Amino acid sequence: MNRPASSLTRLGMAGSVALLMALPAFGATRADQPVQSWSAMAGVEVAALLAQVNDLPLSEVAVDDQPYCAQDTEIAHTLAHDFAEEPVVTAGAGGTELWASDLLGTWTVVAPRADDTSCIIASGIGYSNERDAEIYYSSAGL
């Protein structure tokens, strides 16, 4: 690699590291940030996904677009590692769990199943531990 290209590569890497370090500050919840939610499956209401949750295949064998379903430990690891989310409510609407991150302002509704697997049925932004958990369930339509 020639010298200008090498310098450009190093500059790009330094910029990427700086951006990654700044992301938590950009993602942090603002007091005025509205709560927004999305169903885990476009065009399907969250309540309908919850009603079907026991019939959904694990994501590793799914053939169609569907919510992310996996072993409970995999769901927990993914939410903690990728979004800094932790359980906030473990017996919410319809037996669901609410996972959230006050740091990033994200939240996720997880539907546990009897076979030690779970499905993510909704997610959103605007989380703050100062708000009642019901607002997130209501936003998701549960």
ABEGO torsion letter per residue (X at the ends): XBAAAAAAAAAAAAAAAAAAAAAAAAABBBAABBBBBBBABBGBBAAAAAAAAAABBBAAABABBBBBBBBAAAAAAAAAAAAGBBBABABBBGGBBBBBBAAAGBBBBBBBBAAGBBBBABBBBGBBAABBAAAAAAAAGX
